[in-house]
């Protein structure tokens, strides 16, 4: 449910950009990490409803999912954690959490300008 206000803000920001450039929104490209706390499918569902009657209506919403990664304390490699394990698959060292997978931002907005 917390995706609703975030999606509303995405539409507002894209509309503002479209108004400033004198166009309409053709596509919005998001980056959403799995550990960001947001669910891409919910954002898409709300976008379809919220964008009706706006400069974003009919726009394509793409969502790039980012898998969380850990960093090995021994060799420094980044890796996706296996269930119930923090072990580096490259050297067997212990992994530590990183910020990879916590992303949430608008990567770009495609406009059609007259």
C-alpha positions as CSV (number, residue, x, y, z in Angstrom):
1,X,0.0,0.0,0.0
2,X,2.9,2.4,0.6
3,X,3.6,2.2,-3.2
4,X,0.6,4.5,-3.8
5,X,2.1,7.8,-2.6
6,X,5.4,7.0,-4.2
7,X,3.8,6.2,-7.5
8,X,1.7,9.4,-7.2
9,X,5.0,11.4,-6.8
10,X,6.6,9.6,-9.8
11,X,3.6,10.7,-11.9
12,X,3.9,14.3,-10.5
13,X,7.6,14.5,-11.3
14,X,7.2,13.1,-14.8
15,X,4.3,15.5,-15.5
16,X,6.3,18.5,-14.2
17,X,9.1,17.6,-16.6
18,X,6.7,17.2,-19.5
19,X,5.1,20.6,-18.7
20,X,8.5,22.3,-18.6
21,X,9.5,20.8,-21.9
22,X,6.1,21.3,-23.6
23,X,5.5,17.6,-24.2
24,X,3.9,14.4,-23.0
25,X,5.4,11.4,-21.2
26,X,6.0,8.4,-23.4
27,X,8.0,6.3,-20.9
28,X,9.3,6.3,-17.3
29,X,12.2,4.1,-16.4
30,X,12.6,3.1,-12.8
31,X,15.3,1.3,-10.9
32,X,14.0,-0.7,-8.0
33,X,16.1,-2.8,-5.7
34,X,14.7,-5.9,-4.1
35,X,15.6,-4.6,-0.7
36,X,14.2,-1.1,-1.3
37,X,10.9,-1.9,0.4
38,X,8.9,-1.3,-2.8
39,X,7.3,-3.9,-5.1
40,X,7.5,-3.2,-8.8
41,X,4.2,-4.9,-9.6
42,X,2.4,-2.7,-7.1
43,X,3.9,0.4,-8.6
44,X,2.8,-0.7,-12.0
45,X,-0.7,-1.4,-10.8
46,X,-1.0,2.1,-9.2
47,X,0.7,3.8,-12.2
48,X,-2.0,2.4,-14.5
49,X,-4.7,4.0,-12.4
50,X,-3.0,7.2,-11.2
51,X,-1.7,8.1,-14.7
52,X,-5.2,8.2,-16.2
53,X,-6.1,11.8,-17.3
54,X,-2.5,13.0,-16.8
55,X,0.4,13.7,-19.2
56,X,1.6,10.2,-18.3
57,X,-1.5,8.4,-19.5
58,X,-0.6,5.6,-21.9
59,X,3.1,5.9,-21.0
60,X,5.2,2.8,-20.7
61,X,6.6,2.1,-17.2
62,X,9.7,0.0,-17.2
63,X,11.2,-1.3,-13.9
64,X,14.7,-2.6,-13.7
65,X,15.0,-4.9,-10.8
66,X,18.3,-5.0,-8.8
67,X,19.2,-8.1,-6.8
68,X,20.9,-7.5,-3.5
69,X,24.6,-8.3,-3.3
70,X,27.0,-9.0,-0.6
71,X,30.7,-8.2,-0.5
72,X,33.3,-10.7,0.6
73,X,35.4,-9.6,3.5
74,X,38.3,-11.7,2.3
75,X,38.5,-11.3,-1.5
76,X,36.3,-8.3,-2.0
77,X,34.1,-9.9,-4.7
78,X,30.4,-9.0,-4.9
79,X,27.9,-11.9,-4.9
80,X,24.3,-12.8,-4.5
81,X,23.6,-14.5,-1.2
82,X,22.3,-18.0,-1.3
83,X,19.5,-18.8,1.1
84,X,20.8,-19.4,4.6
85,X,24.4,-18.6,3.7
86,X,26.7,-15.6,3.9
87,X,29.6,-17.5,2.4
88,X,31.5,-16.2,-0.7
89,X,31.2,-18.6,-3.6
90,X,34.6,-17.6,-4.9
91,X,36.9,-18.0,-1.8
92,X,34.7,-19.2,1.1
93,X,35.1,-16.0,3.1
94,X,32.3,-14.3,5.0
95,X,30.1,-11.8,3.1
96,X,28.9,-8.4,4.4
97,X,25.7,-6.6,3.3
98,X,26.1,-3.7,0.8
99,X,23.7,-1.0,-0.4
100,X,23.3,-2.9,-3.8
101,X,19.7,-3.9,-4.0
102,X,18.3,-0.9,-2.0
103,X,18.1,1.4,-5.0
104,X,14.9,3.2,-5.8
105,X,14.9,6.1,-8.3
106,X,13.7,7.3,-11.7
107,X,16.5,6.6,-14.1
108,X,14.9,8.6,-17.0
109,X,11.7,10.0,-18.5
110,X,11.1,9.8,-22.3
111,X,9.1,12.7,-23.7
112,X,7.4,13.4,-27.0
113,X,7.8,17.1,-27.5
114,X,5.9,19.1,-30.2
